[in-house]
Amino acid sequence: MTNFLSVHPWRPAACVRASGPDAFDFLQGQFTNDLRELDRSPAVYGLWLNAKGKVMADSFILRGASPQEFYVISYFSPATVIRERLESHLIADDVTLTDETAEWWGYAVVGSPANPPLQAGADLLVFPGRRGWPAQAEWLSRGPKEFPGARLLTVAEMERARLDAGIPAVPMDLGPGELPNEGGLDVAAVSYTKGCYLGQEVMARLKSMGQVRRQLLRVIGAGPVPAKPAVLYQGGKKIGELRSAITTGDREFRGLALLSLLTLDRESGFSLAPAEAARVQLAKT
């Protein structure tokens, strides 16, 4: 394999295979996004919510090698969480869930390979990535692969792209205490037309009510990255939490913070303690 621009090797937090005659209908009835999009796309990104509409996990869903086989793949949400969430709602459905996470190796490919595979197979899954890079795809293979001549992208480079794009990592940035809308995931991960799924009534109410009270926003800060999650203060009062951050050089960091919109002053900065000077502010670009 040659002519790749850049590659980032990674291991999925979850790769769960769902198979059986009822697999599609079962997943469609639990997932926030519409799996009928698999007729037009190699993967569908969405969420697994609880009954209160809070984010339990996120994942991509892909078709497998057979019509009754699907893969549930996540960057950061653990396979145990996804499998337990699904198994708790398996009643009479003819579906088998198999945790294959340890068998798969991931490669985030940035650029255009000379001969890209066009579809998923038994030992290779390919789908568009969600990391903030242009022309980026995910390759998952059973077992490790080599990419001669490719530049290896570091974890820091991958995080920088994600944070600059404002893409939440689940559950670090958005988890069981948050609603999809608080991280902007209602746009990318939620269908309002597919029909029922767990948490759907809450999502419908949020859509009709409008804005949520908190929002995940990009921030920049001076000094070293604090231990996370780090409480942020404005005017001596807690305004939110820094959820993700990475050093960007010259004693500066960038990150994502979940902030209350009720009292937020977008022009003022944030401190890491009530009596300290502000050293974090909203990112302008």
N, C-alpha and C positions, 0 to 999 in steps of 0.2 A: 504494500500500500504506500503510494507516494503522492507528492503534490499537495499535501495538506499545508495550510498556512500555520495553524496553531492548534494544539490539542491539550486538553486538561483531563488527565485520568482521575476518575472518582469511583467511589463505591456507593450504590444506592442504599438509602436507609430502608427502603421497602421495594420488593419485587414479588408481589403476590399473584399467583395464577388462579383465576376463577374459571372453572370449566363445568360443563353440563348443559342439558337442554334448556334450563331456566336461567342460565347465567346472564344473558343480555337483559331480560326483563327484571331480574333481581337487582343488578347493578343500576339500571336505569331508574328504579324505584328508590334508590338510596343516594345517588350522586346528584350534586347540585346542577351539573351541566347536562346538556342533551347528547346522549350517546348516538343518536341518529346522525350526528355530524361525522361519525366514523365512515360514512359512505362517501364523504368528500375530503376527509382529512386523515392522516395516519394516526393522530392522537387527539384526545380531548382532555383539556385541563379543567379540573374542578375540585370541589371540596366535599368533605364528609362532616356533616353537622350533627349536633345533638338536638333534642326536642326543643330547646330554647334558642336554636339558631346559632349557637356558638361553634367556633371552628375546632373540630377535633383533629383533623388532618387534611392535607391536600395531596393530590396525585394527578398523574396523567393516566389515562386508560387507553390501551392499544388492543387491537385485535391480535390474536395469536395465529398459529399456523392453520387452525381449523375454525369453522364458523361458530363453534360452541366454546371457543377458548379466548380468554381476555387476560391481559396483564395490567395490574395496578402498580404503578411505579412512582416513587416519591424521592425527591432529593434529600429531604430532612425528616419527614414524618416517619416514625418507626413502624416497621411491619407489624409488631405486636399490637400497636394501637389500631391500625387499620383492620387487621384481621379480627380483633376482638369487637370492634365496632360493627363489622359485617356479620360475624357469627351471632351476635346478640339479636339480630333480626332475621336470621335464617329459621324458618318454621317448617313449611312443607315444600320448600323450594328444592328442586333437584340440581344442586350446585355443590361443587367441591372446591374448597379453598386450600391452596398449597403455598406455603412460604418457601420461595426459591431464592430469597435475597442473597444467600451465600454463594450461589452459583453464577451470579451475573457481575460483570465488570463494565463500568461506564466510561465513556470518552466524550467530552464536550468538544466538538470539532468546530473551529471558527475558520471560515473560508470555504472554498469550493473544491472538493476532491475531484480527481480526474474521472473516476468511474464510480459514482456513488450507488449503493444498492437502492432499489426503488421501492421495496416493500419488506415487511417483516417476515421472518422465517422462524424455523424452529430454534436456531442458535444465534440469531441476530435480530435486534429490534432497532429501528431507526425512526426518529420523530423530531419535529422542531423543538429547539430548546427554549427555555424561559429564564434567561440569565442577564439580559440587557445587552447582549452582543448582536450586531447585525450578521446575517448569513451564518447563523449558528445552529447546529444540529446535535442531537444526542445519539450516540451509538452505544447500544448495550449488547455485549456478547457473552456467551457462556465460556468463561475463562478469559485470561488476559490476552491482549493483542499488542503488537508493536507497530509503530508508525514511523518508519525511517525518514529522517530529514525534517520531521515536524518540530517546530518550536514548542516547548512545554510551557503552558500557562500555569502560573502559581495559584495557590489558594487566594493569596492577597489580590491578584489581578482579577480573579473571578468575583471576589467579594466587592471590589471597587466598582466593577461594571454593574453588579446587582444593586448596590446601594445608590449609585448615581442614577440608575433607572427607577429607583423607588419601588423595587419589587420585594414584597415581604417574604421572609423565610418562615415557614410554618413548621413547628410551633414557636420558634424563638421570638419572632416579631409579632405574630398573631396566633393566638392559641385558644384554649378552652375558656378563657375569660373574655374573649372578644368576638364581635360580630364581623362577618366578611366585609361589610361596608366601611368599617373603621380602617381597613387597610386598602380600600379601593378594589377589593377582589370581587365585588358585586358586578363589576364591568367585565372582567376576564373569565370569571369562574362560575357565574350563576345564570341559569336560564329562567326567565319568567313566563315562558310559554310551554314548557315541556309537560307540565302536569305535576302530580304529587311526588314528594320525596320528604324525608325526615328534615324538619326545619323549614319547610316550604311556606307554611302559614306565617311564620315570623318574617321571612324574607318578603312576602307579599305586603305585610303591614308596613315594613320599613320603606318599601318602594312607594307606597301611597302616602306615608307620613313625611318623607323627605329626609333631611340631613340628620346624621347621627351626632352624638354629643362629643365624640372623640375622633381623632384622625391620626393616622400614621404619616409623619412628615419627615422630609429630609432635613438634616441639621449638619452644621459644621462646628467644631470646637477647637479650642486652643489647649495645648498641653498634652499629656499622655492620655491614652484611652482609659477611662475608669472601669472598674469591675461592673459587669452588667448582670441584671438590669440595674441601672443607676437612676435614682429619683432626681427629677429636675424641678427646680423652683423658679417662680417668677413673682417678684414683689414679696418675697418671704413665704409664699404659699406654694404647696405642691401643685404642679401644673401637669405632670406626667412622668414618663420614664423613657430613658434611652435604652432601646432594646438591642440594636446592633450597631457596631462601630468598628472602624479599621483605621490604623495610622496611615496618613498620606504624606508624611515627611515634614521636616521643619517643625516638629512638635505640634502637629495639627492632626485632627481626625475628622472623618465623615461618618455619618450614621443615620439611622432611622429612629425616631422617637414617637411614642404614642402620647398625644397631647390633648388635653381638654380644650374644646372649642368655646366653652362657656365664658371663660375669663381670659382667653389667650390674647395677648398683645403681640401682634406679629412683628412689630418694629423693635421691641425690647428683647434682650437676651435672656438666657436661663443660667442659673447657678446650680452647682452640685450640692450645695448646703444652704440653708436659709440665710445665713449671715455672710456668705461668701460673695465675691464679685462675680458678675456674669462672665462665663467664658464659653458659652454655647449659644448659637443663634440659628435661625432658620436659614437654610441654603437659598441663595437668590437664583442660582441657575442649576 
